[in-house]
Amino acid sequence: MALVIRDAKTGGDLSETEIKTHLKSFVDAGVISKFAIPDRIVFVDALPKTSVRKFNKKELREIYGNSRPILQRG
């Protein structure tokens, strides 16, 4: 999963498909691995930060950490 902050000044109207297609062009060129393309892209207004302006990873995990389906092994 990737979190993308929408910004009207720099292409705020991009879709998940457009981003994945752009990333796929780097895969085709051999620049990145196909596993670098996120399975899901979530658009957000902002990312939570700590009091010293670092990304608040704890809060991000609480909000988005359980968004991935759990695979059952049988």
C-alpha positions in Angstrom: 0.0 0.0 0.0 1.1 3.5 -0.7 -0.2 6.8 0.7 -0.3 9.6 -1.7 -0.9 13.2 -0.7 -3.1 15.0 -3.2 -1.8 18.4 -4.3 -3.8 20.5 -6.7 -0.7 22.4 -7.9 1.1 19.3 -9.0 -1.5 17.0 -10.4 -4.1 16.5 -7.8 -6.3 14.8 -10.3 -4.2 11.7 -10.8 -5.9 8.3 -10.4 -4.5 5.1 -8.9 -4.4 3.6 -12.4 -2.4 6.5 -13.8 0.2 6.2 -11.0 0.5 2.4 -11.4 0.8 2.8 -15.2 3.6 5.4 -14.7 5.4 3.0 -12.3 5.0 0.2 -14.7 7.0 2.2 -17.3 10.0 2.1 -14.8 9.5 -1.7 -14.5 9.5 -2.1 -18.2 12.7 0.0 -18.4 14.4 -2.2 -15.8 14.7 0.6 -13.3 12.6 -0.9 -10.5 11.2 -4.3 -9.7 7.6 -5.2 -10.4 7.3 -5.7 -6.6 7.9 -2.0 -6.1 4.4 -1.2 -7.5 2.0 -1.0 -4.6 -1.1 -3.3 -4.7 -3.2 -0.4 -3.4 -2.8 3.4 -3.4 -4.7 5.5 -0.8 -5.1 9.2 -1.4 -4.9 11.4 1.8 -4.9 15.1 2.5 -1.9 14.9 4.9 0.2 12.5 6.9 0.3 12.7 10.7 3.5 14.1 12.1 5.1 14.2 15.6 5.9 17.3 17.6 9.4 17.4 15.9 7.7 17.2 12.4 8.7 13.6 11.7 6.2 11.2 10.2 4.2 9.6 13.0 4.8 6.0 12.1 2.9 4.7 15.2 -0.2 6.6 14.2 0.1 5.6 10.5 0.3 1.9 11.6 -2.8 2.4 13.8 -4.7 4.0 10.9 -3.5 1.9 8.0 -1.7 -1.0 9.5 -4.6 -3.4 9.4 -5.9 -2.5 5.9 -4.2 -5.5 4.3 -6.2 -8.7 4.1 -4.8 -11.5 6.3 -4.0 -14.6 4.2 -5.2 -17.9 5.7 -2.8 -20.8 5.5 -4.5 -24.1 5.3 
